[in-house]
């Protein structure tokens, strides 16, 4: 296994990037709030059977693509 040469400035940048990502994660997980008079019980777009069909088609395409690149 080849050893990676990581310079001190790269270590500082990696630590800074990880800290920045960890601190910004809380903002990304924030939930929106509705006013009391908002009708938030009815979904804006109903999920129907085409979601399952799209997932199945995507899985088939992905498996076909992986098998064709291995041969």
HTML snippet that shows the backbone in 3Dmol.js (N, CA, C, O; Angstrom):
<script src="https://3Dmol.org/build/3Dmol-min.js"></script>
<div id="view" style="width:600px;height:400px;position:relative"></div>
<script>
const pdb = `
ATOM      1  N   UNK A   1       0.849  -1.169   0.000  1.00  0.00           N
ATOM      2  CA  UNK A   1       0.000   0.000   0.000  1.00  0.00           C
ATOM      3  C   UNK A   1       0.900   1.239   0.000  1.00  0.00           C
ATOM      4  O   UNK A   1       1.874   1.311   0.749  1.00  0.00           O
ATOM      5  N   UNK A   2       0.567   2.184  -0.827  1.00  0.00           N
ATOM      6  CA  UNK A   2       1.362   3.396  -0.960  1.00  0.00           C
ATOM      7  C   UNK A   2       0.983   4.395   0.140  1.00  0.00           C
ATOM      8  O   UNK A   2      -0.195   4.632   0.407  1.00  0.00           O
ATOM      9  N   UNK A   3       2.007   4.969   0.766  1.00  0.00           N
ATOM     10  CA  UNK A   3       1.774   5.954   1.815  1.00  0.00           C
ATOM     11  C   UNK A   3       1.549   7.329   1.189  1.00  0.00           C
ATOM     12  O   UNK A   3       2.286   7.748   0.296  1.00  0.00           O
ATOM     13  N   UNK A   4       0.522   8.019   1.672  1.00  0.00           N
ATOM     14  CA  UNK A   4       0.220   9.354   1.176  1.00  0.00           C
ATOM     15  C   UNK A   4       1.081  10.387   1.876  1.00  0.00           C
ATOM     16  O   UNK A   4       1.261  10.330   3.092  1.00  0.00           O
ATOM     17  N   UNK A   5       1.604  11.316   1.126  1.00  0.00           N
ATOM     18  CA  UNK A   5       2.364  12.423   1.693  1.00  0.00           C
ATOM     19  C   UNK A   5       1.413  13.594   1.917  1.00  0.00           C
ATOM     20  O   UNK A   5       0.975  14.239   0.964  1.00  0.00           O
ATOM     21  N   UNK A   6       1.100  13.860   3.175  1.00  0.00           N
ATOM     22  CA  UNK A   6       0.216  14.973   3.510  1.00  0.00           C
ATOM     23  C   UNK A   6       1.047  16.029   4.217  1.00  0.00           C
ATOM     24  O   UNK A   6       1.626  15.771   5.273  1.00  0.00           O
ATOM     25  N   UNK A   7       1.104  17.194   3.646  1.00  0.00           N
ATOM     26  CA  UNK A   7       1.874  18.302   4.189  1.00  0.00           C
ATOM     27  C   UNK A   7       1.093  18.980   5.316  1.00  0.00           C
ATOM     28  O   UNK A   7      -0.130  18.847   5.381  1.00  0.00           O
ATOM     29  N   UNK A   8       1.776  19.700   6.199  1.00  0.00           N
ATOM     30  CA  UNK A   8       1.088  20.353   7.330  1.00  0.00           C
ATOM     31  C   UNK A   8      -0.029  21.305   6.898  1.00  0.00           C
ATOM     32  O   UNK A   8      -1.062  21.372   7.564  1.00  0.00           O
ATOM     33  N   UNK A   9       0.152  22.033   5.814  1.00  0.00           N
ATOM     34  CA  UNK A   9      -0.902  22.954   5.365  1.00  0.00           C
ATOM     35  C   UNK A   9      -2.131  22.179   4.901  1.00  0.00           C
ATOM     36  O   UNK A   9      -3.259  22.644   5.060  1.00  0.00           O
ATOM     37  N   UNK A  10      -1.913  21.008   4.333  1.00  0.00           N
ATOM     38  CA  UNK A  10      -3.041  20.183   3.911  1.00  0.00           C
ATOM     39  C   UNK A  10      -3.807  19.663   5.123  1.00  0.00           C
ATOM     40  O   UNK A  10      -5.035  19.578   5.095  1.00  0.00           O
ATOM     41  N   UNK A  11      -3.082  19.315   6.189  1.00  0.00           N
ATOM     42  CA  UNK A  11      -3.734  18.872   7.420  1.00  0.00           C
ATOM     43  C   UNK A  11      -4.598  19.979   7.995  1.00  0.00           C
ATOM     44  O   UNK A  11      -5.715  19.727   8.448  1.00  0.00           O
ATOM     45  N   UNK A  12      -4.086  21.204   7.980  1.00  0.00           N
ATOM     46  CA  UNK A  12      -4.841  22.343   8.502  1.00  0.00           C
ATOM     47  C   UNK A  12      -6.097  22.567   7.667  1.00  0.00           C
ATOM     48  O   UNK A  12      -7.174  22.803   8.213  1.00  0.00           O
ATOM     49  N   UNK A  13      -5.962  22.495   6.355  1.00  0.00           N
ATOM     50  CA  UNK A  13      -7.129  22.690   5.483  1.00  0.00           C
ATOM     51  C   UNK A  13      -8.162  21.593   5.663  1.00  0.00           C
ATOM     52  O   UNK A  13      -9.362  21.867   5.624  1.00  0.00           O
ATOM     53  N   UNK A  14      -7.723  20.362   5.859  1.00  0.00           N
ATOM     54  CA  UNK A  14      -8.657  19.257   6.071  1.00  0.00           C
ATOM     55  C   UNK A  14      -9.411  19.450   7.381  1.00  0.00           C
ATOM     56  O   UNK A  14     -10.629  19.274   7.426  1.00  0.00           O
ATOM     57  N   UNK A  15      -8.701  19.810   8.442  1.00  0.00           N
ATOM     58  CA  UNK A  15      -9.346  20.038   9.737  1.00  0.00           C
ATOM     59  C   UNK A  15     -10.306  21.220   9.652  1.00  0.00           C
ATOM     60  O   UNK A  15     -11.417  21.151  10.178  1.00  0.00           O
ATOM     61  N   UNK A  16      -9.893  22.302   8.997  1.00  0.00           N
ATOM     62  CA  UNK A  16     -10.765  23.466   8.839  1.00  0.00           C
ATOM     63  C   UNK A  16     -12.033  23.100   8.065  1.00  0.00           C
ATOM     64  O   UNK A  16     -13.131  23.511   8.440  1.00  0.00           O
ATOM     65  N   UNK A  17     -11.882  22.337   6.999  1.00  0.00           N
ATOM     66  CA  UNK A  17     -13.034  21.936   6.195  1.00  0.00           C
ATOM     67  C   UNK A  17     -13.989  21.055   6.991  1.00  0.00           C
ATOM     68  O   UNK A  17     -15.204  21.237   6.919  1.00  0.00           O
ATOM     69  N   UNK A  18     -13.452  20.103   7.746  1.00  0.00           N
ATOM     70  CA  UNK A  18     -14.306  19.229   8.553  1.00  0.00           C
ATOM     71  C   UNK A  18     -15.032  20.009   9.647  1.00  0.00           C
ATOM     72  O   UNK A  18     -16.207  19.756   9.911  1.00  0.00           O
ATOM     73  N   UNK A  19     -14.346  20.949  10.278  1.00  0.00           N
ATOM     74  CA  UNK A  19     -14.997  21.784  11.297  1.00  0.00           C
ATOM     75  C   UNK A  19     -16.091  22.649  10.686  1.00  0.00           C
ATOM     76  O   UNK A  19     -17.171  22.785  11.261  1.00  0.00           O
ATOM     77  N   UNK A  20     -15.819  23.230   9.532  1.00  0.00           N
ATOM     78  CA  UNK A  20     -16.819  24.060   8.861  1.00  0.00           C
ATOM     79  C   UNK A  20     -18.053  23.240   8.495  1.00  0.00           C
ATOM     80  O   UNK A  20     -19.182  23.694   8.681  1.00  0.00           O
ATOM     81  N   UNK A  21     -17.839  22.045   7.981  1.00  0.00           N
ATOM     82  CA  UNK A  21     -18.968  21.190   7.603  1.00  0.00           C
ATOM     83  C   UNK A  21     -19.765  20.761   8.832  1.00  0.00           C
ATOM     84  O   UNK A  21     -20.994  20.705   8.783  1.00  0.00           O
ATOM     85  N   UNK A  22     -19.080  20.459   9.927  1.00  0.00           N
ATOM     86  CA  UNK A  22     -19.776  20.045  11.145  1.00  0.00           C
ATOM     87  C   UNK A  22     -20.603  21.184  11.731  1.00  0.00           C
ATOM     88  O   UNK A  22     -21.699  20.954  12.240  1.00  0.00           O
ATOM     89  N   UNK A  23     -20.091  22.401  11.663  1.00  0.00           N
ATOM     90  CA  UNK A  23     -20.821  23.537  12.214  1.00  0.00           C
ATOM     91  C   UNK A  23     -21.973  23.983  11.316  1.00  0.00           C
ATOM     92  O   UNK A  23     -22.954  24.536  11.814  1.00  0.00           O
ATOM     93  N   UNK A  24     -21.879  23.758  10.024  1.00  0.00           N
ATOM     94  CA  UNK A  24     -22.947  24.162   9.125  1.00  0.00           C
ATOM     95  C   UNK A  24     -24.028  23.096   9.007  1.00  0.00           C
ATOM     96  O   UNK A  24     -25.068  23.344   8.395  1.00  0.00           O
ATOM     97  N   UNK A  25     -23.811  21.932   9.570  1.00  0.00           N
ATOM     98  CA  UNK A  25     -24.786  20.849   9.477  1.00  0.00           C
ATOM     99  C   UNK A  25     -26.068  21.174  10.216  1.00  0.00           C
ATOM    100  O   UNK A  25     -27.146  20.786   9.764  1.00  0.00           O
ATOM    101  N   UNK A  26     -25.990  21.866  11.325  1.00  0.00           N
ATOM    102  CA  UNK A  26     -27.170  22.199  12.100  1.00  0.00           C
ATOM    103  C   UNK A  26     -28.125  23.074  11.287  1.00  0.00           C
ATOM    104  O   UNK A  26     -29.339  22.897  11.382  1.00  0.00           O
ATOM    105  N   UNK A  27     -27.619  23.990  10.510  1.00  0.00           N
ATOM    106  CA  UNK A  27     -28.464  24.846   9.687  1.00  0.00           C
ATOM    107  C   UNK A  27     -29.153  24.033   8.606  1.00  0.00           C
ATOM    108  O   UNK A  27     -30.306  24.308   8.272  1.00  0.00           O
ATOM    109  N   UNK A  28     -28.486  23.056   8.062  1.00  0.00           N
ATOM    110  CA  UNK A  28     -29.063  22.251   6.996  1.00  0.00           C
ATOM    111  C   UNK A  28     -30.193  21.367   7.508  1.00  0.00           C
ATOM    112  O   UNK A  28     -31.061  20.979   6.726  1.00  0.00           O
ATOM    113  N   UNK A  29     -30.209  21.039   8.793  1.00  0.00           N
ATOM    114  CA  UNK A  29     -31.237  20.165   9.343  1.00  0.00           C
ATOM    115  C   UNK A  29     -32.409  20.933   9.942  1.00  0.00           C
ATOM    116  O   UNK A  29     -33.297  20.325  10.539  1.00  0.00           O
ATOM    117  N   UNK A  30     -32.431  22.237   9.798  1.00  0.00           N
ATOM    118  CA  UNK A  30     -33.489  23.036  10.389  1.00  0.00           C
ATOM    119  C   UNK A  30     -34.825  22.736   9.696  1.00  0.00           C
ATOM    120  O   UNK A  30     -34.874  22.508   8.488  1.00  0.00           O
ATOM    121  N   UNK A  31     -35.888  22.741  10.472  1.00  0.00           N
ATOM    122  CA  UNK A  31     -37.225  22.487   9.960  1.00  0.00           C
ATOM    123  C   UNK A  31     -37.951  23.814   9.756  1.00  0.00           C
ATOM    124  O   UNK A  31     -37.779  24.759  10.525  1.00  0.00           O
ATOM    125  N   UNK A  32     -38.764  23.865   8.707  1.00  0.00           N
ATOM    126  CA  UNK A  32     -39.555  25.073   8.491  1.00  0.00           C
ATOM    127  C   UNK A  32     -40.774  25.033   9.403  1.00  0.00           C
ATOM    128  O   UNK A  32     -41.227  23.960   9.803  1.00  0.00           O
ATOM    129  N   UNK A  33     -41.287  26.182   9.719  1.00  0.00           N
ATOM    130  CA  UNK A  33     -42.489  26.258  10.549  1.00  0.00           C
ATOM    131  C   UNK A  33     -43.597  26.912   9.751  1.00  0.00           C
ATOM    132  O   UNK A  33     -43.350  27.776   8.909  1.00  0.00           O
ATOM    133  N   UNK A  34     -44.807  26.495  10.022  1.00  0.00           N
ATOM    134  CA  UNK A  34     -45.985  27.042   9.365  1.00  0.00           C
ATOM    135  C   UNK A  34     -46.739  27.939  10.345  1.00  0.00           C
ATOM    136  O   UNK A  34     -46.634  27.779  11.561  1.00  0.00           O
ATOM    137  N   UNK A  35     -47.494  28.876   9.798  1.00  0.00           N
ATOM    138  CA  UNK A  35     -48.388  29.666  10.629  1.00  0.00           C
ATOM    139  C   UNK A  35     -49.512  28.761  11.134  1.00  0.00           C
ATOM    140  O   UNK A  35     -49.704  27.655  10.628  1.00  0.00           O
ATOM    141  N   UNK A  36     -50.247  29.237  12.127  1.00  0.00           N
ATOM    142  CA  UNK A  36     -51.329  28.425  12.683  1.00  0.00           C
ATOM    143  C   UNK A  36     -52.464  28.207  11.699  1.00  0.00           C
ATOM    144  O   UNK A  36     -53.178  27.210  11.801  1.00  0.00           O
ATOM    145  N   UNK A  37     -52.651  29.118  10.745  1.00  0.00           N
ATOM    146  CA  UNK A  37     -53.761  28.992   9.807  1.00  0.00           C
ATOM    147  C   UNK A  37     -53.382  28.212   8.539  1.00  0.00           C
ATOM    148  O   UNK A  37     -54.213  28.088   7.641  1.00  0.00           O
ATOM    149  N   UNK A  38     -52.179  27.696   8.441  1.00  0.00           N
ATOM    150  CA  UNK A  38     -51.747  26.960   7.244  1.00  0.00           C
ATOM    151  C   UNK A  38     -52.309  25.545   7.275  1.00  0.00           C
ATOM    152  O   UNK A  38     -52.351  24.902   8.324  1.00  0.00           O
ATOM    153  N   UNK A  39     -52.741  25.070   6.107  1.00  0.00           N
ATOM    154  CA  UNK A  39     -53.254  23.705   5.974  1.00  0.00           C
ATOM    155  C   UNK A  39     -52.090  22.807   5.572  1.00  0.00           C
ATOM    156  O   UNK A  39     -51.850  22.595   4.383  1.00  0.00           O
ATOM    157  N   UNK A  40     -51.367  22.279   6.556  1.00  0.00           N
ATOM    158  CA  UNK A  40     -50.200  21.470   6.271  1.00  0.00           C
ATOM    159  C   UNK A  40     -50.478  19.970   6.351  1.00  0.00           C
ATOM    160  O   UNK A  40     -49.538  19.176   6.375  1.00  0.00           O
ATOM    161  N   UNK A  41     -51.724  19.574   6.391  1.00  0.00           N
ATOM    162  CA  UNK A  41     -52.085  18.164   6.459  1.00  0.00           C
ATOM    163  C   UNK A  41     -52.141  17.524   5.072  1.00  0.00           C
ATOM    164  O   UNK A  41     -51.843  16.338   4.934  1.00  0.00           O
ATOM    165  N   UNK A  42     -52.511  18.276   4.054  1.00  0.00           N
ATOM    166  CA  UNK A  42     -52.644  17.746   2.701  1.00  0.00           C
ATOM    167  C   UNK A  42     -51.322  17.950   1.958  1.00  0.00           C
ATOM    168  O   UNK A  42     -50.837  19.078   1.873  1.00  0.00           O
ATOM    169  N   UNK A  43     -50.732  16.879   1.418  1.00  0.00           N
ATOM    170  CA  UNK A  43     -49.463  17.059   0.687  1.00  0.00           C
ATOM    171  C   UNK A  43     -49.682  17.830  -0.609  1.00  0.00           C
ATOM    172  O   UNK A  43     -50.728  17.709  -1.248  1.00  0.00           O
ATOM    173  N   UNK A  44     -48.691  18.618  -0.987  1.00  0.00           N
ATOM    174  CA  UNK A  44     -48.802  19.424  -2.191  1.00  0.00           C
ATOM    175  C   UNK A  44     -48.782  18.553  -3.446  1.00  0.00           C
ATOM    176  O   UNK A  44     -49.487  18.842  -4.413  1.00  0.00           O
ATOM    177  N   UNK A  45     -47.988  17.500  -3.435  1.00  0.00           N
ATOM    178  CA  UNK A  45     -47.903  16.599  -4.577  1.00  0.00           C
ATOM    179  C   UNK A  45     -48.028  15.167  -4.059  1.00  0.00           C
ATOM    180  O   UNK A  45     -47.146  14.691  -3.345  1.00  0.00           O
ATOM    181  N   UNK A  46     -49.102  14.485  -4.407  1.00  0.00           N
ATOM    182  CA  UNK A  46     -49.270  13.112  -3.914  1.00  0.00           C
ATOM    183  C   UNK A  46     -48.236  12.162  -4.528  1.00  0.00           C
ATOM    184  O   UNK A  46     -47.861  12.297  -5.692  1.00  0.00           O
ATOM    185  N   UNK A  47     -47.796  11.217  -3.732  1.00  0.00           N
ATOM    186  CA  UNK A  47     -46.849  10.215  -4.214  1.00  0.00           C
ATOM    187  C   UNK A  47     -47.672   9.054  -4.762  1.00  0.00           C
ATOM    188  O   UNK A  47     -48.498   8.472  -4.058  1.00  0.00           O
ATOM    189  N   UNK A  48     -47.436   8.731  -6.017  1.00  0.00           N
ATOM    190  CA  UNK A  48     -48.218   7.671  -6.627  1.00  0.00           C
ATOM    191  C   UNK A  48     -47.308   6.523  -7.054  1.00  0.00           C
ATOM    192  O   UNK A  48     -46.143   6.474  -6.660  1.00  0.00           O
ATOM    193  N   UNK A  49     -47.834   5.602  -7.857  1.00  0.00           N
ATOM    194  CA  UNK A  49     -47.113   4.409  -8.254  1.00  0.00           C
ATOM    195  C   UNK A  49     -45.941   4.647  -9.175  1.00  0.00           C
ATOM    196  O   UNK A  49     -45.105   3.759  -9.344  1.00  0.00           O
ATOM    197  N   UNK A  50     -45.855   5.818  -9.776  1.00  0.00           N
ATOM    198  CA  UNK A  50     -44.755   6.077 -10.702  1.00  0.00           C
ATOM    199  C   UNK A  50     -43.408   6.210  -9.977  1.00  0.00           C
ATOM    200  O   UNK A  50     -42.356   6.051 -10.596  1.00  0.00           O
ATOM    201  N   UNK A  51     -43.436   6.498  -8.675  1.00  0.00           N
ATOM    202  CA  UNK A  51     -42.188   6.574  -7.911  1.00  0.00           C
ATOM    203  C   UNK A  51     -41.536   5.195  -7.861  1.00  0.00           C
ATOM    204  O   UNK A  51     -40.336   5.068  -8.104  1.00  0.00           O
ATOM    205  N   UNK A  52     -42.316   4.165  -7.549  1.00  0.00           N
ATOM    206  CA  UNK A  52     -41.794   2.799  -7.519  1.00  0.00           C
ATOM    207  C   UNK A  52     -41.324   2.342  -8.884  1.00  0.00           C
ATOM    208  O   UNK A  52     -40.309   1.655  -8.997  1.00  0.00           O
ATOM    209  N   UNK A  53     -42.051   2.716  -9.916  1.00  0.00           N
ATOM    210  CA  UNK A  53     -41.672   2.365 -11.278  1.00  0.00           C
ATOM    211  C   UNK A  53     -40.359   3.045 -11.666  1.00  0.00           C
ATOM    212  O   UNK A  53     -39.514   2.434 -12.320  1.00  0.00           O
ATOM    213  N   UNK A  54     -40.187   4.288 -11.271  1.00  0.00           N
ATOM    214  CA  UNK A  54     -38.942   5.010 -11.551  1.00  0.00           C
ATOM    215  C   UNK A  54     -37.754   4.409 -10.810  1.00  0.00           C
ATOM    216  O   UNK A  54     -36.659   4.316 -11.364  1.00  0.00           O
ATOM    217  N   UNK A  55     -37.966   4.001  -9.558  1.00  0.00           N
ATOM    218  CA  UNK A  55     -36.891   3.363  -8.799  1.00  0.00           C
ATOM    219  C   UNK A  55     -36.513   2.030  -9.435  1.00  0.00           C
ATOM    220  O   UNK A  55     -35.329   1.712  -9.544  1.00  0.00           O
ATOM    221  N   UNK A  56     -37.498   1.254  -9.851  1.00  0.00           N
ATOM    222  CA  UNK A  56     -37.219  -0.038 -10.487  1.00  0.00           C
ATOM    223  C   UNK A  56     -36.475   0.156 -11.808  1.00  0.00           C
ATOM    224  O   UNK A  56     -35.539  -0.586 -12.106  1.00  0.00           O
ATOM    225  N   UNK A  57     -36.884   1.142 -12.596  1.00  0.00           N
ATOM    226  CA  UNK A  57     -36.211   1.401 -13.871  1.00  0.00           C
ATOM    227  C   UNK A  57     -34.783   1.886 -13.637  1.00  0.00           C
ATOM    228  O   UNK A  57     -33.872   1.498 -14.368  1.00  0.00           O
ATOM    229  N   UNK A  58     -34.579   2.719 -12.640  1.00  0.00           N
ATOM    230  CA  UNK A  58     -33.242   3.193 -12.328  1.00  0.00           C
ATOM    231  C   UNK A  58     -32.337   2.077 -11.836  1.00  0.00           C
ATOM    232  O   UNK A  58     -31.159   2.026 -12.190  1.00  0.00           O
ATOM    233  N   UNK A  59     -32.884   1.183 -11.019  1.00  0.00           N
ATOM    234  CA  UNK A  59     -32.094   0.045 -10.541  1.00  0.00           C
ATOM    235  C   UNK A  59     -31.721  -0.868 -11.700  1.00  0.00           C
ATOM    236  O   UNK A  59     -30.582  -1.330 -11.778  1.00  0.00           O
ATOM    237  N   UNK A  60     -32.659  -1.136 -12.598  1.00  0.00           N
ATOM    238  CA  UNK A  60     -32.385  -1.975 -13.761  1.00  0.00           C
ATOM    239  C   UNK A  60     -31.297  -1.341 -14.631  1.00  0.00           C
ATOM    240  O   UNK A  60     -30.369  -2.024 -15.064  1.00  0.00           O
ATOM    241  N   UNK A  61     -31.412  -0.060 -14.880  1.00  0.00           N
ATOM    242  CA  UNK A  61     -30.431   0.637 -15.706  1.00  0.00           C
ATOM    243  C   UNK A  61     -29.059   0.629 -15.047  1.00  0.00           C
ATOM    244  O   UNK A  61     -28.049   0.427 -15.721  1.00  0.00           O
ATOM    245  N   UNK A  62     -29.012   0.848 -13.723  1.00  0.00           N
ATOM    246  CA  UNK A  62     -27.750   0.847 -13.003  1.00  0.00           C
ATOM    247  C   UNK A  62     -27.070  -0.510 -13.022  1.00  0.00           C
ATOM    248  O   UNK A  62     -25.860  -0.599 -13.229  1.00  0.00           O
ATOM    249  N   UNK A  63     -27.848  -1.576 -12.804  1.00  0.00           N
ATOM    250  CA  UNK A  63     -27.285  -2.931 -12.835  1.00  0.00           C
ATOM    251  C   UNK A  63     -26.796  -3.271 -14.230  1.00  0.00           C
ATOM    252  O   UNK A  63     -25.728  -3.859 -14.394  1.00  0.00           O
ATOM    253  N   UNK A  64     -27.571  -2.902 -15.229  1.00  0.00           N
ATOM    254  CA  UNK A  64     -27.167  -3.159 -16.616  1.00  0.00           C
ATOM    255  C   UNK A  64     -25.873  -2.414 -16.942  1.00  0.00           C
ATOM    256  O   UNK A  64     -25.000  -2.959 -17.617  1.00  0.00           O
ATOM    257  N   UNK A  65     -25.744  -1.186 -16.474  1.00  0.00           N
ATOM    258  CA  UNK A  65     -24.557  -0.368 -16.723  1.00  0.00           C
ATOM    259  C   UNK A  65     -23.328  -0.952 -16.018  1.00  0.00           C
ATOM    260  O   UNK A  65     -22.238  -0.977 -16.588  1.00  0.00           O
ATOM    261  N   UNK A  66     -23.505  -1.421 -14.780  1.00  0.00           N
ATOM    262  CA  UNK A  66     -22.384  -2.013 -14.036  1.00  0.00           C
ATOM    263  C   UNK A  66     -21.926  -3.302 -14.705  1.00  0.00           C
ATOM    264  O   UNK A  66     -20.724  -3.537 -14.833  1.00  0.00           O
ATOM    265  N   UNK A  67     -22.854  -4.127 -15.125  1.00  0.00           N
ATOM    266  CA  UNK A  67     -22.488  -5.398 -15.763  1.00  0.00           C
ATOM    267  C   UNK A  67     -21.802  -5.182 -17.107  1.00  0.00           C
ATOM    268  O   UNK A  67     -20.921  -5.958 -17.478  1.00  0.00           O
ATOM    269  N   UNK A  68     -22.189  -4.148 -17.840  1.00  0.00           N
ATOM    270  CA  UNK A  68     -21.577  -3.913 -19.155  1.00  0.00           C
ATOM    271  C   UNK A  68     -20.171  -3.344 -19.025  1.00  0.00           C
ATOM    272  O   UNK A  68     -19.358  -3.535 -19.930  1.00  0.00           O
ATOM    273  N   UNK A  69     -19.856  -2.659 -17.947  1.00  0.00           N
ATOM    274  CA  UNK A  69     -18.501  -2.111 -17.790  1.00  0.00           C
ATOM    275  C   UNK A  69     -17.533  -3.153 -17.249  1.00  0.00           C
ATOM    276  O   UNK A  69     -16.325  -2.993 -17.421  1.00  0.00           O
ATOM    277  N   UNK A  70     -18.013  -4.218 -16.601  1.00  0.00           N
ATOM    278  CA  UNK A  70     -17.136  -5.258 -16.059  1.00  0.00           C
ATOM    279  C   UNK A  70     -16.634  -6.201 -17.143  1.00  0.00           C
ATOM    280  O   UNK A  70     -15.569  -6.799 -16.983  1.00  0.00           O
ATOM    281  N   UNK A  71     -17.362  -6.352 -18.231  1.00  0.00           N
ATOM    282  CA  UNK A  71     -16.948  -7.300 -19.269  1.00  0.00           C
ATOM    283  C   UNK A  71     -16.086  -6.653 -20.299  1.00  0.00           C
ATOM    284  O   UNK A  71     -15.651  -7.312 -21.243  1.00  0.00           O
TER     285      UNK A  71
END
`;
const viewer = $3Dmol.createViewer("view");
viewer.addModel(pdb, "pdb");
viewer.setStyle({}, {cartoon: {color: "spectrum"}});
viewer.zoomTo();
viewer.render();
</script>
